[in-house]
Amino acid sequence: MTKWPSAFLAALALCLAGEPALAQAAKAPPALRTQDWARFVTATPEGGFRLGNPAAPVKLVEYLSLTCGHCAAFSQAVLPRLLTEHVRPGRVSIEYRNFVLNGVDLAAALLSRCASPSRYFDVTGAMLATQEDWLGRLSSLSAAQTGELQQLEPRQALPRIAALAGLDRIAATHGVSAQQAQACLANPQRLQRLVSMHNAATQLGVRGTPTFLVNGRLVTGVHDWASLEPHLRPPGR
């Protein structure tokens, strides 16, 4: 697995050429015939993607890494119940903000954000659900392959990582063409967005993943449904 210095994100931002900026937030429909807010996704000013009612009284933010095993477990064990009981009726919204931890995570995050905003949670969910598979492909690389990756410039390494892991194939099943994937992996504005999100999260006190905010307040000790649910009650209750 490629390991770059902690400053690789900022350095990488300087070596990529210009591309169009991140897609804007999905426009709200004129009216929703049902209250199924679990089908409504918007991009947020902070660079994340929100699933649910933008006016929900409880706004949950998860800082996640796509290479984080605890994030994958949380997605599988907790997210379905959260969506069914709280997001769908509009009481809670959940926003994902990528907190990139390494080069593999960077490639995965860029591809997940390459899909249209309405499909971001689908791509992210698919990557988390198959995390062991694609990380396993990378961990089984030969010494020669690993050495080759480590010799590549970041803008060359990212597409190679995506191909070796099969991340590009996951993105393709959600509407991201090979051409779009290549453009996203070489897009400095998208990269800088991830750098900015990482820096902003660090200033808030985020040190690892998953980390949660509830209505803008950092909460600790959240790792399963029992520890999350008390934070989902509307303010004043």
C-alpha positions in Angstrom: 0.0 0.0 0.0 1.4 3.4 -1.0 2.5 5.5 2.0 3.1 9.1 1.5 4.3 11.7 4.1 1.6 13.5 6.1 2.0 16.6 3.9 1.3 14.7 0.7 -2.2 16.2 0.3 -0.9 19.7 0.2 2.0 18.7 -2.1 -0.3 16.9 -4.4 -2.5 19.9 -4.8 0.4 21.8 -6.3 1.2 19.2 -9.0 -2.2 18.7 -10.6 -3.5 20.8 -13.5 -6.9 22.6 -13.5 -10.2 20.9 -14.0 -13.9 21.9 -13.4 -14.9 22.3 -9.8 -17.0 19.9 -7.7 -20.6 19.5 -8.8 -23.0 21.9 -7.1 -25.7 20.8 -4.7 -28.6 18.9 -6.1 -31.6 21.2 -6.6 -34.5 20.5 -4.3 -37.6 19.2 -6.0 -40.6 21.5 -6.2 -42.5 19.3 -3.9 -42.2 15.9 -2.3 -45.2 13.7 -2.5 -44.0 11.5 0.3 -42.0 12.1 3.4 -39.2 9.7 2.4 -36.3 12.1 3.0 -33.8 9.1 2.8 -33.9 9.6 -1.0 -32.9 13.3 -0.9 -29.2 14.2 -1.2 -27.6 17.7 -1.3 -24.0 18.9 -1.4 -23.1 21.1 1.6 -21.0 24.3 1.7 -18.5 22.5 3.9 -17.8 20.0 1.1 -19.8 17.1 2.4 -23.0 15.4 1.2 -26.2 15.5 3.3 -28.8 12.7 3.1 -32.2 13.7 4.5 -34.3 16.8 5.3 -32.1 19.9 5.2 -34.3 21.4 7.9 -34.2 18.4 10.2 -34.0 19.5 13.8 -31.0 17.1 14.3 -28.1 17.4 11.9 -25.6 14.5 12.2 -22.2 14.8 10.5 -19.9 11.8 10.2 -16.2 12.3 9.3 -15.2 9.1 7.6 -12.4 7.4 5.8 -13.1 4.8 3.2 -10.2 2.8 4.4 -11.5 2.8 8.0 -12.8 -0.5 9.2 -14.9 1.1 12.0 -16.5 3.3 9.4 -17.4 0.2 7.3 -18.8 -1.6 10.4 -20.8 1.5 11.4 -22.3 1.8 7.8 -23.4 -1.8 7.8 -24.7 -2.1 11.4 -26.1 1.4 12.2 -26.9 3.3 9.1 -29.9 1.2 8.0 -31.6 1.7 11.3 -30.7 5.4 11.3 -32.2 5.8 7.9 -35.4 3.9 8.7 -36.2 5.4 12.1 -34.9 8.9 11.8 -33.8 10.1 8.4 -36.7 8.9 6.3 -39.4 10.8 8.4 -37.3 13.9 8.3 -36.3 14.1 12.0 -32.5 13.6 11.4 -30.2 14.3 8.5 -26.8 12.7 8.1 -23.9 14.3 6.3 -20.7 12.5 5.2 -17.5 14.5 5.2 -14.4 12.7 3.9 -11.5 12.8 6.3 -8.7 11.4 4.1 -6.1 9.3 5.9 -3.8 7.9 3.2 -3.2 7.6 -0.6 -5.6 4.7 -1.1 -8.3 6.6 0.8 -7.6 9.7 -1.4 -8.2 7.7 -4.6 -11.4 6.2 -3.2 -12.7 9.5 -1.9 -12.1 11.3 -5.2 -14.0 8.5 -7.1 -16.9 8.4 -4.7 -17.3 12.2 -5.1 -17.1 11.8 -8.9 -20.6 10.4 -9.1 -23.5 12.8 -9.2 -24.5 14.1 -5.7 -27.6 11.9 -5.8 -25.5 8.8 -6.1 -22.7 9.7 -3.6 -24.1 7.7 -0.8 -24.6 4.7 -3.0 -21.0 4.7 -4.2 -19.7 5.3 -0.6 -21.9 2.6 0.7 -20.6 0.2 -1.9 -17.0 1.0 -1.2 -17.5 0.5 2.5 -19.4 -2.7 2.0 -16.6 -4.2 -0.1 -13.8 -2.6 1.8 -12.1 -5.8 2.8 -12.1 -7.0 -0.8 -10.4 -4.0 -2.4 -8.0 -3.4 0.4 -7.2 -7.1 0.2 -6.2 -6.7 -3.4 -3.8 -4.0 -2.6 -2.3 -5.8 0.4 -1.6 -8.8 -1.8 0.5 -6.9 -4.3 3.9 -8.2 -4.9 7.0 -6.4 -3.6 7.7 -5.3 -7.2 4.3 -3.9 -7.7 4.4 -2.0 -4.4 7.8 -0.6 -5.2 6.6 0.5 -8.6 3.7 2.4 -7.0 5.9 4.1 -4.5 8.1 5.4 -7.3 5.2 7.0 -9.1 4.2 10.7 -8.8 0.9 11.0 -7.0 -1.1 12.0 -10.1 0.2 8.8 -11.7 -0.3 6.7 -8.6 -3.9 7.5 -7.9 -5.3 6.0 -11.2 -3.1 3.0 -10.7 -4.3 2.5 -7.2 -7.9 2.8 -8.3 -7.4 0.2 -11.0 -5.5 -2.3 -8.9 -8.0 -2.1 -6.1 -11.0 -2.2 -8.4 -12.3 1.1 -7.1 -12.9 2.4 -10.7 -15.1 -0.6 -11.3 -17.2 0.2 -8.2 -17.6 3.8 -9.4 -18.5 2.6 -12.9 -21.5 0.6 -11.6 -22.8 4.0 -10.3 -22.6 5.9 -13.5 -18.9 7.1 -13.4 -17.3 6.4 -16.8 -13.6 5.6 -17.2 -13.1 9.0 -18.7 -14.9 10.7 -15.8 -12.9 8.7 -13.3 -9.6 9.7 -14.8 -10.6 13.4 -14.8 -11.7 13.2 -11.2 -8.5 11.6 -10.1 -6.5 14.4 -11.7 -8.7 17.3 -10.7 -7.0 19.9 -8.4 -10.2 21.6 -7.3 -11.6 18.3 -6.1 -8.3 17.5 -4.4 -8.2 20.9 -2.7 -11.7 20.4 -1.5 -10.5 17.3 0.4 -7.5 19.1 1.7 -9.7 21.9 3.0 -12.1 19.5 4.6 -9.3 17.7 6.3 -7.8 21.0 7.7 -11.2 22.2 8.8 -11.9 19.0 10.6 -8.6 19.0 12.3 -9.3 22.5 13.6 -12.6 21.2 15.0 -10.7 18.5 16.9 -11.2 15.5 14.6 -8.3 13.1 15.0 -9.6 9.9 13.6 -12.6 8.2 12.0 -15.4 7.9 12.5 -16.0 11.1 14.3 -19.4 12.7 14.7 -20.9 16.2 15.1 -24.4 16.7 16.2 -25.8 20.1 15.4 -22.3 21.4 15.1 -21.1 19.9 18.4 -18.3 17.3 18.5 -19.6 14.2 20.3 -17.4 11.4 21.7 -17.8 7.7 22.5 -20.1 7.0 19.5 -19.4 3.6 18.1 -22.7 1.7 17.8 -26.5 2.3 17.8 -26.7 2.4 21.6 -24.1 5.2 21.9 -25.5 7.2 18.9 -29.3 7.1 19.6 -29.3 9.4 22.6 -27.8 12.1 20.5 -30.6 11.9 17.9 -33.3 13.4 20.1 -34.5 16.8 19.1 -33.1 19.8 21.0 -35.0 20.3 24.3 -36.0 16.7 24.6 
